[in-house]
């Protein structure tokens, strides 16, 4: 019976239209296989190239490292003597993550800290920007929004590369400060944690501004007026009305920044220094330098596990935004 | 603000426009966003080999760029990969977006919606590793794909780009009036006809935007490509990345300027097209 409703919104409008029931059924029956086809094509693609790969990572994270290529042992083996399927789960990879080598734990922690600092900074910089756009004159808003989105279209790699020239010891920023007379010796920023923060905030700022703008733009202005009529000063009105009402945008923007920031690879590699530990750079070297695929898979699995909660929160936030529309 | 006679919108406008903070914050933010890009463009015309020391105007780095076989080959490969990926992503992504907006309930919809939106935020390195492991596994199991190269890059790019196309298509479709489609159905059009004659043309702006976004994402991708590319398939970002790691090079500044110019023209054209389209539809 579910099939009837599933026939799509299009069919529902017609069933009442005085058409004979048999005709509807025929139409439905004719449509169902095609509908199945329409659904299954993208479904299969995503299943094969997105879901299966994840399961494979999960599987290989339980395998043991091997020197052959691909460098891991099979998980399932067929025991000839007892003709039984053997499943060999190696938990070593996960144990190594928490035990002898603190480098993994440190990497996870510093990745989370990176992402958290980036999110907070993006919020502090992005909120006034989004608010300014939402309160700009009507015809200016699309132009300003376009200006926020435009950098997103140019190469990420090249935008990060630009910061090397700005932040290095004899770079633009240091030259500028020396010219101003603020400092007389160049300060080292490139290849430090600070450079990573700057690059991250720079790259992820649009992800914060857009959802914030979306909620701030919809904000009911009369509520603010009411607050002011009741004698609230602008700052208090903002604190008591605007901020709470824009909470959905804050949550969505923060998640959109936080989640990819945890796994950021390019920025710490290009702007960070030897002391910049992140889980992605760790993963990269585990995979390409050490060629320890099971270990890399285990690191990946834990990273996904760390992101499950924010990912679910994001899906809920987006579902709620959809329902409001 | 104490002026009680102000109109309702006047109060808010006064609240904002009378203050310097918001406009200043916006302008500073935009300078922050555009400053680095502007410096790249300016310094691409620098005579000196030292990237950060200005010694005079010159276009010689563009000349050097035009003779750099490695960069040109990589750029050509990247363009072909991006065209193929964007086109593939457009087909699969449009289907996915259509399914998400028109089929409101079917078995496994939650999983489907999750799989569509996950690549939007999932760290690229995770997608890259899992893709590579899957290709290796497939090759072992059925002998396809034999090795990694353009094909595996395109498959990987289609997979993460289709999500962006799907989101754009879905939002366009859910904002669209279904009554036109219903009218066509009432007039006896079959669902496939309705889709191709009504729905698809109405979606065109979304499709153009989706293709362009997929194109630029594919052109730009480094991390996923690094995992799924083979020895003979070095795309432009991979070349840039290895060069940048060795230090600054004025050639890269010139290349960056070329890319920025091309992208700006593309985005501008798309915006103009969408603006005209919006106008003609009233």
Contacts between the chains, C-beta under 8 A, distances in Angstrom:
chain1	res1	chain2	res2	distance
A	2	B	105	7.2
A	5	B	105	6.7
A	6	B	103	6.5
A	6	B	104	7.8
A	6	B	105	5.8
A	6	B	106	5.6
A	8	B	102	5.5
A	8	B	103	6.1
A	9	B	102	6.6
A	9	B	104	7.1
A	9	B	178	5.9
A	10	B	102	7.7
A	10	B	178	6.8
A	10	B	181	5.9
A	10	B	182	6.1
A	10	B	185	5.8
A	10	B	191	7.3
A	10	B	194	7.6
A	13	B	182	5.2
A	14	B	182	7.4
A	14	B	185	6.6
A	14	B	186	7.1
A	17	B	186	7.4
A	31	B	191	5.6
A	34	B	191	6.8
A	34	B	192	7.1
A	35	B	103	7.0
A	38	B	95	6.0
A	38	B	98	6.8
A	38	B	99	6.2
A	38	B	103	7.9
A	39	B	99	5.2
A	39	B	103	6.3
A	39	B	106	6.2
A	39	B	112	7.7
A	41	B	92	6.9
A	41	B	95	5.3
A	42	B	92	5.2
A	42	B	93	7.6
A	42	B	95	4.6
A	42	B	96	3.8
A	42	B	99	6.4
A	42	B	112	7.8
A	42	B	116	7.7
A	42	B	162	7.1
A	42	B	166	7.6
A	43	B	99	7.9
A	43	B	108	7.3
A	43	B	112	5.8
A	45	B	92	5.2
A	45	B	158	7.7
A	45	B	159	7.1
A	45	B	162	7.3
A	46	B	96	7.5
A	46	B	112	7.3
A	46	B	115	4.2
A	46	B	116	6.8
A	46	B	159	7.3
A	46	B	162	7.9
A	47	B	115	7.4
A	49	B	131	7.1
A	49	B	134	7.1
A	49	B	155	6.3
A	49	B	156	7.5
A	49	B	158	7.9
A	49	B	159	4.4
A	50	B	115	5.4
A	50	B	118	7.0
A	50	B	119	6.7
A	50	B	127	7.8
A	50	B	159	5.9
A	51	B	111	7.9
A	51	B	115	6.1
A	52	B	134	6.0
A	53	B	127	7.8
A	53	B	130	3.5
A	53	B	131	5.5
A	53	B	133	6.3
A	53	B	134	3.9
A	54	B	130	5.3
A	56	B	130	6.5
A	56	B	133	4.9
A	56	B	134	5.4
A	56	B	137	5.7
A	57	B	126	7.9
A	57	B	129	6.4
A	57	B	130	4.7
A	57	B	133	5.9
A	60	B	133	6.0
A	70	B	133	7.9
A	70	B	136	5.0
A	70	B	137	8.0
A	70	B	140	7.4
A	125	B	25	7.7
A	125	B	29	6.0
A	125	B	32	7.5
A	126	B	29	7.5
A	128	B	21	6.9
A	128	B	22	5.8
A	128	B	25	3.5
A	128	B	26	7.1
A	128	B	29	7.6
A	129	B	25	5.9
A	129	B	26	5.1
A	129	B	29	4.3
A	129	B	30	8.0
A	131	B	22	6.0
A	132	B	16	7.7
A	132	B	22	4.0
A	132	B	23	6.0
A	132	B	25	6.1
A	132	B	26	3.9
A	133	B	26	6.8
A	135	B	12	7.2
A	135	B	13	7.8
A	135	B	16	4.4
A	135	B	17	8.0
A	135	B	22	6.7
A	144	B	26	7.3
A	146	B	271	6.7
A	147	B	30	6.1
A	147	B	33	7.7
A	148	B	30	7.9
A	148	B	33	7.2
A	150	B	264	7.6
A	150	B	267	6.4
A	151	B	33	5.1
A	151	B	34	7.0
A	151	B	37	6.6
A	153	B	213	7.9
A	153	B	216	5.4
A	153	B	263	5.3
A	153	B	266	7.9
A	153	B	267	5.4
A	154	B	37	6.6
A	154	B	259	6.7
A	154	B	260	5.2
A	154	B	263	5.0
A	154	B	264	7.8
A	155	B	219	7.6
A	155	B	220	4.9
A	155	B	237	7.4
A	155	B	240	8.0
A	155	B	256	7.2
A	155	B	259	5.5
A	155	B	260	7.9
A	155	B	263	7.8
A	156	B	220	5.6
A	156	B	222	7.7
A	157	B	220	6.8
A	157	B	222	5.6
A	157	B	237	5.4
A	157	B	240	5.7
A	157	B	241	6.3
A	157	B	244	7.5
A	158	B	40	6.9
A	158	B	240	7.1
A	158	B	252	7.7
A	158	B	255	7.9
A	158	B	256	4.3
A	158	B	259	6.3
A	158	B	260	7.5
A	159	B	36	6.1
A	159	B	37	6.5
A	161	B	40	7.6
A	161	B	240	7.3
A	161	B	244	5.2
A	161	B	248	8.0
A	161	B	252	6.5
A	161	B	256	7.0
A	162	B	36	3.6
A	162	B	37	6.3
A	162	B	39	6.1
A	162	B	40	4.7
A	162	B	256	7.4
A	163	B	36	5.7
A	164	B	244	7.3
A	164	B	248	6.0
A	165	B	39	6.4
A	165	B	40	7.5
A	165	B	43	6.6
A	165	B	51	5.4
A	165	B	52	5.3
A	165	B	248	5.9
A	166	B	35	7.7
A	166	B	36	6.1
A	166	B	39	6.3
A	168	B	52	6.8
A	168	B	248	7.8
A	170	B	52	5.9
A	170	B	53	7.6
A	171	B	52	5.0
A	172	B	39	6.1
A	172	B	52	6.2
A	175	B	52	7.4
A	202	B	32	6.7
A	202	B	33	7.4
A	202	B	36	7.1
A	205	B	29	7.1
A	205	B	32	7.5
A	205	B	33	6.7
A	206	B	33	7.7
A	209	B	29	7.8
A	221	B	8	7.5
A	221	B	9	7.3
A	221	B	12	5.4
A	222	B	8	7.3
A	224	B	12	6.3
A	224	B	15	7.7
A	225	B	8	5.6
A	225	B	11	5.8
A	225	B	12	7.0
A	228	B	1	7.8
A	228	B	11	6.1
A	228	B	15	7.7
A	234	B	1	6.9
A	234	B	15	5.3
A	234	B	19	8.0
A	255	B	121	7.7
A	256	B	121	6.5
A	259	B	121	4.5
A	259	B	122	7.6
A	259	B	123	7.4
A	260	B	121	5.7
A	260	B	122	7.8
A	260	B	123	5.7
A	260	B	124	7.9
A	262	B	123	6.4
A	263	B	122	7.6
A	263	B	123	2.0
A	263	B	124	6.9
A	263	B	125	5.4
A	263	B	126	6.2
A	264	B	123	7.1
A	265	B	123	7.7
A	265	B	124	7.0
A	265	B	125	5.2
A	265	B	223	5.4
A	266	B	222	6.3
A	266	B	223	6.9
A	266	B	241	7.7
A	269	B	245	7.6
A	270	B	244	6.3
A	270	B	245	7.3
A	280	B	123	6.9
A	280	B	125	4.8
A	283	B	125	5.7
A	283	B	129	7.1
A	284	B	125	7.0
A	287	B	129	6.4
A	287	B	227	7.9
A	293	B	133	7.2
A	296	B	129	6.3
A	297	B	129	7.2
A	297	B	133	7.1
A	300	B	125	7.8
A	300	B	126	5.5
A	300	B	129	5.5
A	300	B	130	7.3
A	303	B	123	7.1
A	303	B	126	6.4
A	304	B	126	6.3
A	307	B	122	7.7
A	307	B	123	7.6
A	311	B	118	7.2
A	311	B	121	7.0
A	311	B	122	8.0
A	314	B	121	6.5
A	315	B	113	7.9
A	315	B	114	6.7
A	315	B	117	6.8
A	318	B	117	7.2
A	325	B	174	7.4
